Structures are given as structure tokens and as C-alpha cells.
Amino acid sequence: MEIGLIGAGNIGACLARKLKDAGHNVRIANSRGPETLADLAEEVGATAVSVVDVAKQSDVLIISVPMKAIQQFPANLFDGARHDLIVVDTGNYYSMRDGRIEPLESGMPETRWVAEQLGRPVVKAFSNISIDSLRNQGRPKGSPERIALPVTGDDRRAKDVVIGLIEEIGFDGVDAGDLDASWRQQPGSAAYCTNLGASRLKEVMQGLTVDDRAKLGERRDVALKKMMELPNGIIAKDSVPLLRSLAGLPD
């Protein structure tokens, strides 16, 4: 497939490598220009392009940037893009980084807000796994240690394509409902960065309640504070048992 990526931070760069290794053609872009991505592109075997060109000819466009950057995308981002382009949001909202975004503070699902900003349907995926786990925890299909990643969106075809990509890079993809259900994989939920298998992930997400949704912001901030206290911050391997403990899940 032709895959475009906006954002070359930890998650974006890791996905570029894994998807290229899986046999896909990958193009990467960021806000600073393709010349700043030359080294990464050479290392990965990807092509560095400008933001205004990355959606063109792509089958899938993965957006992996801080939530605050969504509103800074150029108005012509999708000029020349195919009508059935699949757009994937990997992001999570943190007010201390992104500034206060009122609809999100009021409980609007993060990727529903992203879809409104972009004016296109969006799938939420790759948002509930730490960079350490994404890099190192992929396993062959059928392995008892294989981690599952939820995929939410309003378009079944788009979700099926994304689930296929997830499975190619060593994880189980789980259809977790429409975009309004995507709050269940946001920071502060028991599905966020807890490295659950497919059956357990489904059980945990189905068990989340309206009360859990109301407490997402509070739990997110507590978890982030505790993760930042770890020796290596939020990418530390110790963040998984910590988040399981905060969610009341067995280690």
C-alpha cells in the first residue's frame, strides 16, 4: 500500500520503519520540511515529502502529532488526495502539552474532534500503546503474549484496512466500535497502555462505564504525573504495570 505519515516523533518514526519492513511504500512529512527528515528517510527506506504533498497518492494517511498541531495543518492538506483516503489518528490529548481545548475538556472524544478539524472521516488507532511496546512487543500471530490494539471509526472498510496493518506489524487489531466509542482507548482508561491480549482488551473496554468516562481527565493527569516520575519518563517499561495498577487491573 501507499502509506503517508505526518509526524516523525517516536510513534510516527517507529510506524514508518515497521510498515516499510512489512512491504509498504512509505512517505513521511513534518511541519519543518522534508530536508529535516532526510536521515530518517534514508534509514527507513521511506521518502521525505512536504506536508501538502503527503496525502497525494496515499491509500492511508497516518497522523501522529500532538493534538495542538492539528489546527495548524495547511488548508490544502487533502488537495489531490483520493476520495476514499483512510485517515488514521494516533494522537492523545494532554492539556499540559496541547493547551486547553474546550470541547475535549467537556468530554468530546478526541478523534471525533480531530475529524471535525480535518473535515474528513478518521480512524483512531495506535493510540493506546507506548513507544517501548510498539518497538519491542510485536509477536507472531497466535502468540499468547501478543498485544491487542483497539481500532475505532465509523467506516468499516477503513477499520478493516487498519486492523490488517496492525496485524502485519505484530499485534492483534480489535474493532472497538464507532468513533464515539473511542474515548474507551484514551489516556485515563483501563485500555490505555496496559498491553492486554485481544479477549481481555474487549472485556475491559466493554466494562467501562459512564462514570469511567467522566473520570478520564482526572485519571489521565494522575497517570501522566506518576509516569513522569519514573526514571525514563513515559517510555519506561515500568509504565505498563503502573498503568495496570492505576486501572485496578492485575499485573
C-alpha positions as CSV (number, residue, x, y, z in Angstrom):
1,M,0.0,0.0,0.0
2,E,1.0,3.6,-0.3
3,I,1.2,5.0,3.2
4,G,1.8,8.6,4.2
5,L,2.8,9.7,7.7
6,I,2.6,13.2,9.2
7,G,4.8,13.4,12.2
8,A,8.2,11.8,12.7
9,G,8.4,11.6,16.5
10,N,8.7,8.4,18.4
11,I,5.4,6.8,17.2
12,G,5.5,8.1,13.7
13,A,9.1,7.1,13.1
14,C,8.5,3.7,14.6
15,L,5.4,3.1,12.4
16,A,7.4,4.2,9.3
17,R,10.0,1.6,10.0
18,K,7.6,-1.2,10.7
19,L,5.3,-0.5,7.8
20,K,8.2,-0.2,5.4
21,D,9.5,-3.5,6.8
22,A,6.1,-5.0,6.1
23,G,6.5,-4.2,2.4
24,H,4.6,-0.9,2.1
25,N,5.7,2.2,0.3
26,V,6.1,4.9,3.0
27,R,6.3,8.7,2.7
28,I,6.9,10.9,5.7
29,A,6.3,14.6,6.4
30,N,6.6,17.1,9.2
31,S,6.0,20.7,9.8
32,R,9.7,21.6,9.4
33,G,10.1,20.4,5.8
34,P,11.4,17.2,4.0
35,E,15.0,18.3,4.3
36,T,14.8,17.7,8.1
37,L,13.7,14.1,7.5
38,A,16.5,13.1,5.1
39,D,18.4,11.0,7.6
40,L,15.3,9.2,8.9
41,A,14.0,8.6,5.3
42,E,17.3,7.1,4.3
43,E,17.5,4.9,7.4
44,V,13.9,3.6,7.0
45,G,13.8,3.4,3.2
46,A,11.0,5.9,3.1
47,T,10.6,9.1,1.0
48,A,10.5,12.5,2.7
49,V,7.9,14.9,1.3
50,S,6.2,18.1,2.2
51,V,3.0,18.1,4.3
52,V,1.0,19.4,1.4
53,D,2.1,16.5,-0.8
54,V,2.0,13.6,1.7
55,A,-1.7,12.8,1.2
56,K,-1.5,12.7,-2.6
57,Q,-1.5,9.1,-3.9
58,S,-1.7,7.7,-0.4
59,D,-4.1,4.9,0.4
60,V,-3.7,5.5,4.1
61,L,-2.6,8.7,5.9
62,I,-1.4,8.3,9.5
63,I,-1.3,11.5,11.6
64,S,1.0,11.2,14.6
65,V,1.4,14.7,16.0
66,P,0.4,16.5,19.3
67,M,-3.2,17.4,19.4
68,K,-2.5,21.1,19.3
69,A,-0.8,20.7,15.9
70,I,-4.0,19.5,14.2
71,Q,-5.3,23.0,13.8
72,Q,-2.0,24.1,12.2
73,F,-2.3,21.9,9.2
74,P,-2.5,23.7,5.8
75,A,-6.0,24.2,4.4
76,N,-4.9,22.3,1.2
77,L,-3.7,19.2,3.1
78,F,-6.1,16.9,1.1
79,D,-5.8,18.5,-2.3
80,G,-5.2,15.8,-4.8
81,A,-6.0,13.0,-2.3
82,R,-8.1,10.1,-3.3
83,H,-11.8,10.3,-2.2
84,D,-11.5,7.1,-0.1
85,L,-8.2,8.0,1.6
86,I,-8.1,6.4,5.0
87,V,-7.0,8.9,7.7
88,V,-5.7,7.5,11.0
89,D,-5.2,9.5,14.2
90,T,-2.7,8.1,16.7
91,G,-2.8,11.1,19.0
92,N,-3.8,11.7,22.6
93,Y,-4.8,14.9,24.3
94,Y,-2.7,16.3,27.2
95,S,-3.7,19.8,28.3
96,M,-0.3,20.5,29.8
97,R,1.3,20.0,26.3
98,D,-1.5,20.9,24.0
99,G,-3.1,23.8,25.9
100,R,-6.7,23.7,26.9
101,I,-9.1,22.5,24.2
102,E,-12.6,23.2,25.5
103,P,-14.5,20.5,23.5
104,L,-12.1,17.9,24.8
105,E,-12.3,19.1,28.3
106,S,-16.1,18.8,28.0
107,G,-15.8,15.1,27.1
108,M,-15.9,15.1,23.3
109,P,-13.9,12.0,22.0
110,E,-10.5,13.2,20.9
111,T,-10.6,11.8,17.5
112,R,-14.1,13.0,16.8
113,W,-12.7,16.5,17.4
114,V,-9.8,15.7,15.0
115,A,-12.3,14.5,12.4
116,E,-14.1,17.8,12.7
117,Q,-10.9,19.8,12.4
118,L,-9.9,17.9,9.2
119,G,-13.4,17.7,7.7
120,R,-12.9,14.0,6.9
121,P,-13.7,10.7,8.5
122,V,-10.9,9.5,10.8
123,V,-10.0,6.2,12.4
124,K,-8.4,6.1,15.8
125,A,-5.6,3.6,16.2
126,F,-2.0,3.1,17.6
127,S,-3.0,5.5,20.4
128,N,-3.0,3.1,23.4
129,I,0.5,1.6,23.1
130,S,3.7,3.0,24.5
131,I,6.7,3.6,22.2
132,D,8.6,0.9,24.1
133,S,5.9,-1.7,23.5
134,L,5.4,-0.6,19.9
135,R,9.1,-1.1,19.2
136,N,9.7,-4.3,21.1
137,Q,6.5,-6.2,21.9
138,G,5.3,-7.3,18.4
139,R,4.7,-11.1,18.3
140,P,3.7,-13.7,15.7
141,K,0.0,-14.3,15.3
142,G,-1.3,-16.8,17.8
143,S,1.4,-16.0,20.4
144,P,-0.1,-15.9,23.9
145,E,2.0,-12.7,24.5
146,R,0.6,-10.9,21.5
147,I,-0.8,-7.4,22.5
148,A,-4.1,-6.1,21.0
149,L,-4.7,-2.6,19.8
150,P,-8.3,-1.2,19.5
151,V,-9.4,0.5,16.3
152,T,-12.5,2.8,16.3
153,G,-14.2,4.6,13.5
154,D,-17.4,5.0,11.5
155,D,-16.2,3.3,8.3
156,R,-16.0,-0.5,8.4
157,R,-13.7,-0.8,5.4
158,A,-11.3,1.8,6.8
159,K,-11.2,-0.1,10.1
160,D,-10.6,-3.4,8.4
161,V,-7.6,-1.9,6.5
162,V,-6.1,-0.5,9.6
163,I,-6.6,-3.8,11.5
164,G,-4.8,-5.5,8.7
165,L,-1.8,-3.2,9.1
166,I,-1.8,-3.7,12.8
167,E,-1.7,-7.4,12.4
168,E,1.1,-7.2,9.8
169,I,3.4,-5.5,12.3
170,G,2.9,-8.0,15.2
171,F,-0.2,-7.1,17.1
172,D,-3.9,-8.1,17.1
173,G,-6.3,-5.5,15.8
174,V,-9.7,-5.2,17.6
175,D,-12.7,-3.4,16.1
176,A,-13.8,-1.4,19.2
177,G,-16.8,0.3,17.7
178,D,-17.6,3.7,16.1
179,L,-15.7,6.9,16.7
180,D,-17.9,8.0,19.6
181,A,-16.7,4.9,21.4
182,S,-13.0,5.9,21.0
183,W,-13.0,7.5,24.5
184,R,-12.5,4.0,25.8
185,Q,-8.9,3.9,24.5
186,Q,-8.0,7.4,25.6
187,P,-5.5,8.2,28.4
188,G,-7.1,7.5,31.8
189,S,-8.9,4.4,30.6
190,A,-8.0,0.8,31.6
191,A,-7.3,0.1,27.9
192,Y,-4.6,2.8,27.6
193,C,-1.0,1.4,27.5
194,T,-1.9,-1.7,29.6
195,N,-0.7,-4.2,27.0
196,L,-3.7,-6.5,27.0
197,G,-4.5,-9.5,24.8
198,A,-7.5,-9.4,22.4
199,S,-10.0,-11.1,24.6
200,R,-9.0,-9.2,27.8
201,L,-9.0,-5.9,25.9
202,K,-12.5,-6.5,24.6
203,E,-13.7,-7.4,28.1
204,V,-12.1,-4.3,29.7
205,M,-13.4,-1.9,27.1
206,Q,-16.9,-3.3,27.2
207,G,-16.8,-2.9,31.0
208,L,-16.0,0.8,31.0
209,T,-18.9,2.9,32.3
210,V,-20.3,6.4,32.1
211,D,-18.6,7.1,35.4
212,D,-15.3,5.9,34.0
213,R,-15.7,8.3,31.1
214,A,-16.4,11.2,33.4
215,K,-13.2,10.5,35.3
216,L,-10.9,10.1,32.3
217,G,-9.3,13.6,32.6
218,E,-8.6,13.1,36.3
219,R,-7.1,9.7,35.8
220,R,-5.1,10.8,32.8
221,D,-3.4,13.6,34.7
222,V,-2.7,11.3,37.7
223,A,-1.2,8.7,35.5
224,L,0.9,11.1,33.5
225,K,2.3,12.7,36.7
226,K,3.3,9.2,38.0
227,M,4.8,8.1,34.7
228,M,6.9,11.3,34.5
229,E,8.3,10.4,37.9
230,L,9.7,7.1,36.5
231,P,13.4,7.1,35.7
232,N,12.8,7.1,31.9
233,G,9.6,9.0,31.9
234,I,6.5,7.8,30.0
235,I,8.5,5.4,27.7
236,A,9.7,3.4,30.6
237,K,8.8,-0.3,30.7
238,D,7.6,0.2,34.2
239,S,4.8,2.4,32.9
240,V,2.7,-0.7,31.9
241,P,2.4,-2.2,35.5
242,L,1.9,1.3,36.8
243,L,-1.0,1.9,34.5
244,R,-2.5,-1.5,35.2
245,S,-2.3,-0.8,38.9
246,L,-4.0,2.6,38.5
247,A,-6.7,1.0,36.4
248,G,-7.3,-1.7,39.0
249,L,-6.0,-4.5,36.6
250,P,-3.9,-7.4,37.7
251,D,-0.3,-7.2,36.6
